[in-house]
Amino acid sequence: MALGSSSLNSSSFLLTGFSGLEQQYPWISIPFSTIYAMVLLGNCLVLHVIRTEPSLHQPMFYFLAMLALTDLCMGLSTVHTVLGILWGFIREISLDSCIAQSYFIHGLSFMESSVLLTMAFDRYVAICNPLRYSSILTNSRIFKIGLIIVGRSFFFITPPIINLKFFHYCHSHSLSHSFCLHQDLLRLACSDIRFNSYYALMLVILTLLLDAVLILYSYVLILRAVLAIASQEEQHKLFQTCISHLCAVLVFYIPIISLTMVHRFGKHLSPVIHVLMGNIYILFPPLMNPIIYSVKTQQIRSRMLRLFSLDMCRVA
């Protein structure tokens, strides 16, 4: 059956799994199901620990809670299509559902970038201006920052996402991934896509790229402040407070850059590589962030160990 045939509804799209590996889907679904379970459990656990532990009611951990909530929502926004394909429940997705999923995926990506930038600002204030830390990052100001992050992440992507609804899709309705992305829908449209293309490019420059530059600049200032301290022990202690955030920045930006490079220069590569890189982009940060903060942040680690020890005692 041709993908663009009339048997496929004109307002539906065919989701792409691992082409050529359909017979192995039951086995492939096992690691993917495990990863999604770890994403949901890990981020829920981080949120629970921060909510229930009064000593963690500090700006740094409020921002970590925002990051965990963003990662949790990213997992929830894609789990039904990724596992639906592997379990054989889903093959197609309607245009409206595809647009909604695209909206949340891109909005949550921008939101994660914004939260990482805010966390960099938090570390900058804590290290470079510690005496004013509590007066600068008050609870009301943190709440306002959270609203700005949500507004910035979802408001500005609304025009191009809504515009997708009015495009005419005359090319093959086969998507490149097991979820919907804005650039994937543009590839299938026969309408004038210049507004969406230019707008999306400017949005990426003014969000992801600008955030990365500002994060880098904040660490230049932090490094300069830390190196001005005479004691190596104090330098090591201050660097340790930043290592978790630096790891979170890397696990967010490396998959995005890799996926961009694959789309730009890897057209000759197997479709399986494209699908795999897309899933890494979606799942790697939500999977790794709870692990990073559980291992590298002493307050989170000790609270989780205490939580698990209590559960084991109850079972015993």
Solvent accessible surface area in square Angstrom, and as a share of the most:
residue,aa,sasa,rsa
1,M,170,0.76
2,A,69,0.53
3,L,67,0.33
4,G,59,0.56
5,S,36,0.23
6,S,118,0.76
7,S,77,0.50
8,L,11,0.05
9,N,85,0.44
10,S,92,0.59
11,S,54,0.35
12,S,14,0.09
13,F,0,0.00
14,L,13,0.07
15,L,6,0.03
16,T,26,0.15
17,G,11,0.11
18,F,14,0.06
19,S,59,0.38
20,G,65,0.63
21,L,65,0.32
22,E,91,0.41
23,Q,156,0.69
24,Q,82,0.37
25,Y,27,0.10
26,P,88,0.55
27,W,183,0.64
28,I,31,0.16
29,S,7,0.05
30,I,98,0.50
31,P,68,0.43
32,F,18,0.08
33,S,33,0.21
34,T,68,0.40
35,I,48,0.25
36,Y,4,0.01
37,A,57,0.44
38,M,85,0.38
39,V,0,0.00
40,L,51,0.25
41,L,123,0.61
42,G,16,0.15
43,N,1,0.00
44,C,62,0.37
45,L,32,0.16
46,V,2,0.01
47,L,42,0.21
48,H,71,0.32
49,V,0,0.00
50,I,7,0.04
51,R,168,0.61
52,T,50,0.29
53,E,26,0.12
54,P,100,0.63
55,S,68,0.44
56,L,1,0.01
57,H,83,0.37
58,Q,79,0.35
59,P,18,0.12
60,M,33,0.15
61,F,1,0.00
62,Y,61,0.23
63,F,0,0.00
64,L,5,0.03
65,A,20,0.15
66,M,35,0.15
67,L,1,0.01
68,A,4,0.03
69,L,85,0.42
70,T,1,0.00
71,D,0,0.00
72,L,22,0.11
73,C,48,0.29
74,M,11,0.05
75,G,0,0.00
76,L,94,0.47
77,S,17,0.11
78,T,0,0.00
79,V,34,0.19
80,H,95,0.42
81,T,2,0.01
82,V,3,0.02
83,L,12,0.06
84,G,4,0.04
85,I,14,0.07
86,L,8,0.04
87,W,127,0.45
88,G,63,0.60
89,F,158,0.66
90,I,49,0.25
91,R,157,0.57
92,E,78,0.35
93,I,14,0.07
94,S,51,0.33
95,L,20,0.10
96,D,83,0.43
97,S,55,0.35
98,C,0,0.00
99,I,20,0.10
100,A,47,0.36
101,Q,9,0.04
102,S,0,0.00
103,Y,56,0.21
104,F,98,0.41
105,I,0,0.00
106,H,29,0.13
107,G,0,0.00
108,L,7,0.03
109,S,6,0.04
110,F,13,0.05
111,M,19,0.09
112,E,4,0.02
113,S,0,0.00
114,S,3,0.02
115,V,0,0.00
116,L,0,0.00
117,L,39,0.19
118,T,15,0.08
119,M,10,0.04
120,A,0,0.00
121,F,86,0.36
122,D,2,0.01
123,R,21,0.07
124,Y,69,0.26
125,V,3,0.02
126,A,24,0.19
127,I,18,0.09
128,C,45,0.27
129,N,51,0.26
130,P,80,0.50
131,L,171,0.85
132,R,135,0.49
133,Y,39,0.15
134,S,86,0.56
135,S,66,0.43
136,I,26,0.13
137,L,5,0.02
138,T,50,0.29
139,N,106,0.54
140,S,69,0.45
141,R,118,0.43
142,I,9,0.04
143,F,136,0.57
144,K,124,0.53
145,I,34,0.17
146,G,14,0.13
147,L,104,0.52
148,I,115,0.58
149,I,7,0.04
150,V,67,0.39
151,G,32,0.31
152,R,55,0.20
153,S,0,0.00
154,F,32,0.13
155,F,143,0.59
156,F,97,0.40
157,I,4,0.02
158,T,40,0.23
159,P,59,0.37
160,P,4,0.03
161,I,9,0.05
162,I,96,0.49
163,N,43,0.22
164,L,0,0.00
165,K,94,0.40
166,F,149,0.62
167,F,22,0.09
168,H,121,0.54
169,Y,18,0.07
170,C,74,0.44
171,H,97,0.43
172,S,52,0.33
173,H,14,0.06
174,S,25,0.16
175,L,2,0.01
176,S,29,0.18
177,H,1,0.00
178,S,4,0.03
179,F,0,0.00
180,C,0,0.00
181,L,1,0.01
182,H,13,0.06
183,Q,84,0.37
184,D,6,0.03
185,L,0,0.00
186,L,17,0.09
187,R,129,0.47
188,L,3,0.01
189,A,10,0.08
190,C,51,0.30
191,S,42,0.27
192,D,87,0.45
193,I,52,0.26
194,R,155,0.56
195,F,105,0.44
196,N,0,0.00
197,S,42,0.27
198,Y,140,0.53
199,Y,56,0.21
200,A,27,0.21
201,L,103,0.51
202,M,100,0.45
203,L,20,0.10
204,V,62,0.36
205,I,65,0.33
206,L,99,0.49
207,T,6,0.04
208,L,21,0.11
209,L,99,0.49
210,L,76,0.38
211,D,1,0.00
212,A,32,0.25
213,V,80,0.46
214,L,72,0.36
215,I,7,0.04
216,L,122,0.61
217,Y,124,0.47
218,S,13,0.08
219,Y,29,0.11
220,V,79,0.45
221,L,31,0.16
222,I,2,0.01
223,L,83,0.41
224,R,169,0.62
225,A,32,0.25
226,V,0,0.00
227,L,107,0.53
228,A,86,0.66
229,I,53,0.27
230,A,103,0.80
231,S,53,0.34
232,Q,150,0.66
233,E,145,0.65
234,E,73,0.33
235,Q,31,0.14
236,H,118,0.53
237,K,131,0.55
238,L,31,0.15
239,F,78,0.33
240,Q,87,0.39
241,T,50,0.29
242,C,2,0.01
243,I,55,0.28
244,S,4,0.03
245,H,5,0.02
246,L,65,0.32
247,C,35,0.21
248,A,0,0.00
249,V,19,0.11
250,L,100,0.50
251,V,15,0.09
252,F,7,0.03
253,Y,26,0.10
254,I,97,0.49
255,P,4,0.02
256,I,27,0.14
257,I,98,0.50
258,S,36,0.23
259,L,10,0.05
260,T,79,0.46
261,M,100,0.44
262,V,19,0.11
263,H,56,0.25
264,R,150,0.55
265,F,129,0.54
266,G,3,0.03
267,K,155,0.66
268,H,153,0.68
269,L,67,0.33
270,S,55,0.35
271,P,79,0.49
272,V,34,0.19
273,I,65,0.33
274,H,26,0.12
275,V,1,0.00
276,L,74,0.37
277,M,32,0.14
278,G,0,0.00
279,N,4,0.02
280,I,62,0.32
281,Y,24,0.09
282,I,1,0.00
283,L,8,0.04
284,F,72,0.30
285,P,5,0.03
286,P,2,0.01
287,L,31,0.16
288,M,49,0.22
289,N,4,0.02
290,P,9,0.06
291,I,69,0.35
292,I,15,0.08
293,Y,3,0.01
294,S,23,0.15
295,V,87,0.50
296,K,92,0.39
297,T,8,0.05
298,Q,106,0.47
299,Q,75,0.33
300,I,0,0.00
301,R,91,0.33
302,S,48,0.31
303,R,32,0.12
304,M,16,0.07
305,L,113,0.56
306,R,124,0.45
307,L,27,0.13
308,F,101,0.42
309,S,51,0.33
310,L,84,0.42
311,D,57,0.30
312,M,138,0.62
313,C,94,0.56
314,R,184,0.67
315,V,134,0.77
316,A,120,0.93
